[in-house]
Amino acid sequence: MPSFDIVSKVDLQTLDNAVNTVKKEITNRFDFKGSPVEIELNKKELELNVAVESDMKLGQVLDVLVSRSMRQGLDATIYDLSKEPYQSGKVFKKDIPVRNGIKQEDAKKIVKLIKDAGLKVQVAIMDDIVRVTGKKIDDLQEVIQKCKEANLGIPLQYINMKS
């Protein structure tokens, strides 16, 4: 039976390239001359640590980060920007977790979305993967379309299409 997997994975090399591009652009920008800017990617915990001298510059760094990531082919929703920045001495810091994998509650939302569509497919949650199986490839393609149309707030990829 035809099947495919719905995943939410981030390519670490592409993410690292995007962060390095942001660092290079920030050091070359005139409005950041002489101001301390730190952008570190913690690959083990998948977290980005940003430290700048003002709240306004933090916003500019985040704008550059999102735009450069999108140019590298990453989805803008991989960054969880919901955490508030905090002040540490003279520096504003922000820890930005990178979303990797589908959490259990997000997987349940995807399953509910697919079930509510009324298509003749079976859906199974396997750790951080959602597997969709059906008799017709057209039904599977319709599931992909429904998931793309629904704004779930997480970047989704559709892999391992087997017929």
HURAJO-V896731 format. One record per pair of residues at least 24 apart in sequence whose C-alpha atoms are under 6 Angstrom apart, sorted by the first residue. I is the first residue (numbers start at 0). J is the second residue. D is the distance in whole Angstrom. If there is no record, write none. Layout:
i={I/I}
j={J/J}
d={D/D}
This chain:
i={0/1/1/1/1/2/2/2/2/3/3/3/3/3/4/4/4/4/4/5/5/5/5/6/6/6/7/7/7/7/7/7/8/8/9/17/17/21/45/46/46/46/47/47/48/48/49/49/50/50/51/51/52/52/53/76/100/101}
j={134/132/133/161/162/131/132/160/161/130/131/158/159/160/129/130/157/158/159/128/129/156/157/128/155/156/99/100/101/154/155/156/99/100/99/67/68/64/97/95/96/97/94/95/93/94/92/93/91/92/90/91/90/91/91/153/127/127}
d={6/6/6/5/4/6/4/6/5/6/6/6/5/4/6/4/6/5/6/6/5/6/5/5/6/5/6/5/6/6/5/6/5/6/6/6/5/6/5/6/4/6/6/5/6/5/6/5/6/4/6/5/5/6/6/6/5/5}
